[in-house]
Structures are given as structure tokens and as C-alpha cells.
Amino acid sequence: MPYSEPTNLAVVACPGGEVFADEVITHLKHMYKHRFTLKNDVISKRYGLEKVELVKKINLENDIDTSELCIRGDTTKYRPPVFKVNTRFTYFANGEFKTELLDTIRGKDVFIFQDVENHEVLSLNNGANKVSLSVNDHVMSMLVTIDAVRQAGASAITLVVPVYPYSRQHKKKGREGLTASMLGHIYEGLGVSRIITLDIHSREIVNAFSTINLENLHASYQIIRELSKIVDLTGKTEDLVVVSPDTGAIDRNKFYAVGLKLPLAMIYKERDYSIVSQNAKNTNIKSIKLLGDVRGKVAFLADDMLGTGGTLLKAMGFLKEQGATKVIAAISLPFFTGNAIEQFDEAYKQGLFYRIIGTNAVYHEELLKREWYISTNVSGLFANVITRIHHNQSLSDLLENRTLIEKLEKQTTQQPAAQTAPQASVPPLQAGKKNA
């Protein structure tokens, strides 16, 4: 179980997933160094060895184990692993992709990163081309990369996709395909053994796999941590109520209500499914009703993803009409497609909501510039899960956040009540604006 060079853990970042992969690798480096230092301290005391001599012994064993003659670096110091695989991506004029691995990965445990919702302009072909890729482009790029990794002799392949592509196409209601399931079968055919994702849209997708293990992570702890910075979770200065934006999100919001010991309300929306939602204003929602009470309280809503944002905007406006003092939303996967950001800018000016908490699982530069948006970092969570998978350790406490939330809640109750800004139509807030 080496925590220094050489290591069998390798990261291959597709063009869309490179930003998130680099953030996870930063955490991996800190974790490996911390673990190595901790082991060195414990073993040196246990066996009565000098720390410097023990480091030399570890480096000696690593030099013996490596297939190379020796590992570069000072033999008396910690030699950090190099996780990222040098890769060249070629984007052809007709839209085809090619992936070339410039380092050997034979026999390694490879984690392939891809952010299929990254629609920023990417630099391809060594900077010769600047391209904004669609979800389909990202998926194809990932498939080509999986095949390249498989052909190069990786011992195991894990996909790290914070957004599982086509996750909304998981139920067959008529003459339509089960695209989420179809992609799963393609991954299995290419030799993928595991998928790591965040707040998958439907748990039914897990049943689509025959051999793949799917690890569905949750950002609830990170979201509550940010929420505690902008409102008083103790209830001393503000009353909070958790509101499910629709029936499909009831389980997610019940989790928050139970964890924070808060009342739970629900918004019921009547829809006309003969109409397809086009943007944040033109949706198929016909009427909204509230089951619960939000008058004079801070309303907190949580959902897994946000596309055009029409559903959330209507819910926020409705809650303000019902007397909510503030409306705060948490979105695990903030897509903000089309003109959603502009629509939320306008709603913020009208005082329809206070803040939106999202994660860095989706890279969106323009979103980070907004005063009303708070970004919480989940790359550390992914790094923890990756190391535990690689070293065959348990994931239970990382997949079940209740213990972490209870600890955070105890810390919050022991601290003085949070000082919040005066309530206004457009409340200014700088603290905790963009936490990374």
C-alpha cells in the first residue's frame, strides 16, 4: 500500500474534466503526504527507528519494486507520486476525437475524469483550436479515452463523472429509449469496472448495470457547511423550514429536514406534459400549491440538478408570495443552461431569492462571478473516495453523511448565532461568496 512514488493509481483527464481532475489531484497529493508522514511517525516510534532512516528504507523498497532502475528524487525525503497521465487529445475537423496516452499505464488502476456539462471554450490540438463541446461530444471523447486506456493495458478502469450523462432518460414511458441504461452497457463492454458520480438523478440507473459498481456520492455535508455560514441553523435568530420543490425531491429534502431537525414542507406543481419546457420562463407548470407553512421563515430548497431553472424560479417566487423572509436553494449539479443565469440575475434583483449554493462538480466560469451564487468544493470528497477504492478500504462513512452532519450540527449549536445581513430585496453578502 505505497503512499509515495511509485504508485499504481493513475488519473486520465478528458478535456472537459481536466479542471475538476486537477482539483482532485491537489487533494490526493496532500492526502498521500499526510498519510506517509503519519505512517512514518507511528512506525518509527513502534520500531525505534530514526525517521530519516525509515524514509530511506521505504524509498529503497520502492526502488526495488519499480520496473525502472530507480525512482528519481532524494532518497532521504518523501517522493510524491505523479498521478496525472500525460495525454494528447486530437479534435478533427469532422468532429472525431483521438486520445493518445504519452505515459505508460500498464497494470495501473486508472481513473478517467470527464465533466460532460462543461460548456466552456476548451483548448484542443495543443492550443490550435478553441472549441465549446456539447454533452454528446464529451461522451464520445470519454468513450474514445476509455478505449485508449483499455488498449494500453490498465488493470482496472473507473469513470469519475460528477454528472452521469443522460441520467434523465431512465424511465420508459412510451416509444422511447433507456439511454442511461444503454450507456451503462457500453461502459461495461469497454471494460469499465466502477463509476463514481454525484447525486445521480435516479437510483434506478444502478439497476441497469450487470458488472459495474456505481458509487453515488452526496454533497449534503458540504452544502450544509455553506448554509451554516449565511443563516442561523440553531433557530435562535431565524426560523428555517426545508421545502421540497416537487414530489421527486421529497427524499432528498427529508434527509436535510431530519439531519437539521427542521420542519418539512412541499410544493406541488400541476404540469401540462403536452408542453415542453423551453427556458426558465416558458415551462409546462400550470399551477403551484404549498403543503406546509413558510410565513416569516427562511425557506431552504434542495435539488439534484438545475437546467433552464424555470421550475426553481417559479418555486422561489411562490415561496416569497407565501411570506418566506429568505429563499435559499442548494443544487448539486448546477448546469444553468441557455439564458438561465440572466433569468436568475433578474430574479435576484427582484428579491425572489437570497442565495443559491452549488458545487464545483460542474465547471461554469460565468456562474462564479455572481454575488448570489456560492460554490462549495466536493473535490476533496472525490479524492477520499478514490484513495479508499484504490486501497480497498470501506466507503460507508463517506457515502452516508448523517454522522458528518451531526458533528457539524453540534459545532453549530456550540457557536454563537450567525450574524446575518439585514433583510432586503437584494441583500449584500460577501462572506462565503465563492468557497473553493
N, C-alpha and C positions, 0 to 999 in steps of 0.2 A: 504494500500500500504506500507507494512513494508520494511524498508531498514536495518533491523537488525534481529537477531535471535528472534523468529522463522521465517522462510521464506518457502514459498511453491515452490520455484524454486530449482530443483534438477538436477544434472548432472551425467549421467552414461557414463563412458568412456570405449568403447570396446578396446581390446588390441592394435589394430593399431592406434586408435585415442587418446590414452592416453596423448601423448606428446602435441598435439595441445589443448586438453581439459585442461590440466594443465596451459598452457599459457593463455587461455581464462579465466580460473578461477582466475588467478592472476589479470587480468584486472577487473573482476567482483568485487573482494574484494576491489580494490582501488575505483571503481565507487560507490559502496554501501557506503563505509565510507565517501567519499566526499559528496554524496547526503545526508547522515544522518547529517553530520556536517553543511551543508548548510541549511537544514531544521531546525536544532536546532538553528542556528543563527537567521534566519528570524522569527521563531515562538516565540523565547524568547524575541526579541525586540517588536514584534507585541503585545504580551500579557503581557509584563512587568514581565517575569519570569526569575529566575536565571537559567543559563544553566545546572548546576548540578542537580537542582531540576527537570528541564524539562526532562533530561535524565532518572532520577529515575521514573518519571511518565510514560515515554514511555516504560521502562523496566517493570513497574508494569502492564501496559495494555497487554504487550506481555506475561507476566507470567500468566495473567488471561485467555488470548486467547488460550494458548497452551494446548494440550490434556494431557501433562505431568503435574506433580505437580508444577514444576517451571523450568526455564532455568538456567543452570549453569553459573557462572560468577559474577563479581562485579556488583551490581545493580546501582552503581553510574557512570559506564563507558559504552562506546559503546560495544555491544556484537556482533562481526561479525558473519554473517551467515556461516553455514557449507554447501557448495553447493554440494560437491562431495559425491556420494553414494558409500560406501564400497561394492565392488563386487568381487566375485571369479569366475574365468574362468577356466574351465577344458577342456583340449585338449586330446582326447582319441587316442589310437594307430592307430585306423582305420580312423582317420581324423574327427571324430564327435566333436562337441562343446557342452558345457553346461554352462549356465550362472546362477549364484546364487546371489541374492541381499541380502547383510548382514544387510542392514538398511531398515526400513520401508519407503515406498514411497506412501502409500495410500493417495489418494486425492491430490497428488502433480503434478505440471507442470514439466514434465520430458523432458530433452534434452539429446538425445543419440548421442555421438560423435563417428565417425568412419572415418579413413583415409584408403580407400581401396587401395591406391597406396603406402602404407608404406611397403616396402620390406626389411626393416632392420630385424636383428635377434631379436626376441621378447622372453621375459622370461615368460613361461607359467607353469601352475601346481605348483605355489609357487616356481618358480625357478628351478624345477626339469628338465624341458625341454626347450631347446633353439631352436626356430623354426622360419623360414622365411616363411611368408604366402603369398599366391597368392591373386589376386583380388577376385577370387571365394571363397577362404577361408574367406576373410574379409567380403564378402557379407553374407555368411552363418552365420558367427559369429554375424553379426549385426541383422539378422533375428531372431536368437535364443534369442538375447538380447531384441529385441522388444517384443517378445512373453513373456519373463520373466517379463518385465516391465508391460505389459498389464495384465498378470495374477496377478500381485502384487497390482493392483488397482489404477494405476496412473490416474489422472483426464484428462490429455492431454499428448500426445506423439509427440515430434518434433525431426526429424532427422537432425543432423548437419553433413553434408557430403560435405566438400570442393570440393571433386571430385565426381560428380554424376556417379555411376558405369554404364558402357555400354552406355555412352551418345553418342558414335559414331554410335551406331546401332539404329538410329531413323527414317530412311527412308527405305521404302520398294521398292527396285528396281527390284526384281525378286522373286524367291522362297526362301525367307529368312524371319526371324522373326523380329519383332519390340521389341527387348529385353529391350530397355529403357522404353517403354510403359508397357511391361509385369511386370517389377519390380515395376513400379508405382502402378499397380493393386494389387500386392502382399502387398505393404506397406499399401494401403487402406484397404485391407482385414484384416490386423493385427491391425487396429485402429490408424494408424499414421494420424495426422491432419495437419502437416506442415513439409516442408523440407526447410532447409537453405543450399544453395550451393554457389559456387563461379564461375563466368564466365562459365555458362553451355554451352556446345558445340553447342547446337541448341535450339532456343526458341520454336521450335515445340514441344519439350518434355512437355512444360507446358500444352499443349492441351490434353495430354494423361491422365490427372487426372480428376476425377469426383468430388471428395470432398477435396482433398489435396490442400492446398495453398503452392505455391513454391516461396520462396524469393531468387532471383538471385542477389547476391552481385557482386560488381565490385572493382577491385584493382587499378583502374586508378589513383586515388589520391595518393596512396602510391607509385606507380611506378613513377609518375611524380616528387614526392618529392625526390626520389633517383636519378632520371635523372638530376635534377637541381644541384645535388652535383658534378656531373662529367662532365657536359657540360654547356656552357653558353646559357641559354634559351632566353636571351634578344636579341641575334643576334649581339651583339657588337663585339665579338671576333671570333665567329663561326657561319656559316650558317647551319641551320638544315632543313632537309626535312623528312617528315613522309612517309614511304614506306609500302604499304600493301604487305605482302609476297605472297598473292594469292587472287583470287576473293572472296573467302569465308570470308576473314578477312577484307574486304573493309569497312564495317560499323564500326568495332572496331577502325581501324586506322583513319577513317574520324573523329571519336569522338576526338581522340588526335589532329589531324590537326586543327579542328575547335577550340578546347579548348585552344591550344597553339598558334593559329593564324599562322600556318605554311603551306607551300605547301604540297600537297599530290601526291605521285607517286604510281605506282602499278606494280608488277611483274606478268607477265602472263606466266604460265607454261603449256606446252603441255605434256600430260601424256599418257602412254600406259597402259590401265587398264587390259590388258591381263597378266601383270606382277604384282606380289605382292611385295611391299617393304619389304626387309628382315632386313636391317640395314641402318646406316647413309650413307654408300657408295653405296649399291645396292638398288636403288629406281626405280620407274617407270617413272621418269621425263625424257623426251626426249629432250626438248629444252626450253629455257627461253628468254623472251623478256621484256624490260622495257618501261613502259609508263610514261615518265617524265624525269627529269634531276637530277643527284646526283653528277655530277663532281665538285670537290672542296668543297663538303658539307659533313656534318655529317648525315648519314642515320640512322633513328630510325624505327625499325620494332616492331610491337606488335601482339601477337597471344595468343590464349587461352590455348593451351597445347602443350607440346613437348614430343614425344615418343622417337623414334630412332634418331630424329634430322636431318635426311637426307635432308628434304625439306629446313630447315633453313640453313644448311651448304651450300647447293648449292646457295641459295639466297644471303648469305653473300659473298661468293666467287665471285658471279656475280656482286654484287654492288661494290666490290673492283676493279674488272676489268673495271667497268664503271666510275671509278675515284673518288669514295667516299673516303674521308680522314679517317673517322672512321665509323664503323658499330656497332650499339648498338641495342640489342634485348630485349624485355620485354615479359616474359612468365608467365601467371597467375598460371598455373599448371605445374611445371617442373618435369615430370616423369623421364626423362633421362634413358630409359630402355636399356637393352642389354649392348653394349660397347659404348654407346653414350658419356659418359664422356671422355673416351680415345680419341674418334674421335674429340671432341671439344678441348681437350688438344693439339692435333696435329695441328688443325686449328688455334688455338691461337698462337702457336709457329711460324706459317707461316704468322701471321699478318692479317688473314682474318676477324677478328672482334676485337672489343675493350673490351666490357663488355656485360654480359647477366644479366638482372635484373629478379629475380624470387621471388615468395612469399614462406612463411613458411607453406602454406596450404598443401604441400606435404613434409613429413619428409624424408630427404636424407642426411645422415651424410657426405658421401664422397664428395658430391657436395659443402658443406660448406667450404671445405679445399682448393678449387680452387681460385686462385687470380683473375681469370676472372669472377667470379660469385659474385653477390651482392644479398643478401637475404633481402627482405622487409617484415615487420611484419603486418599481417592482423588480428591477434587475437583480437586486440582492436576493429576493425570494427565488428567482430562477437559478441564480448561481448556487444557492444552498441545495436546491433540488438536484441540479446536475451533479454536484460533488457526491451527494448521497447515492444517487443512482450508480455513478461510476465506481464508488467504493462499496457497493452492495449494502447500504445502510437503510434503516427504516425512514419512511417519509410521513408516517402517521401524524406527527405533531405539526408538520408543515401543511398538510392537506386539510387538517381540522384546526381552524383558527380560534376556536372558542377559548382555549387556555390562554392564548396570547391576548385576546380581547379582554378577558377577565383581569389579567395582570395590568393592562393599560387602564381599565376602568378603576382599579384600586389606586393606581398612581394619580388618576384624575381627581378622585374624591379626596385624596390626601392633600392636594394642592389648592391654593386659593381659587375662587371662582374667576373664570376668564373675563378679562375686561374687553368688552365688545364695543364697536363703534356705535354712535347714536344712530337710531333707525331713521333712514331717509330713503327717498325714492331711488337714489343712486349712491349707496353707502361706500365711502372710500375705504380701502383696506390694502395695506402694503405688506404687513407681516404675513409670512407664509404664502406669498403670492405664487411663486414658482419654485416649489421644493423639488429638488432633484436628488 
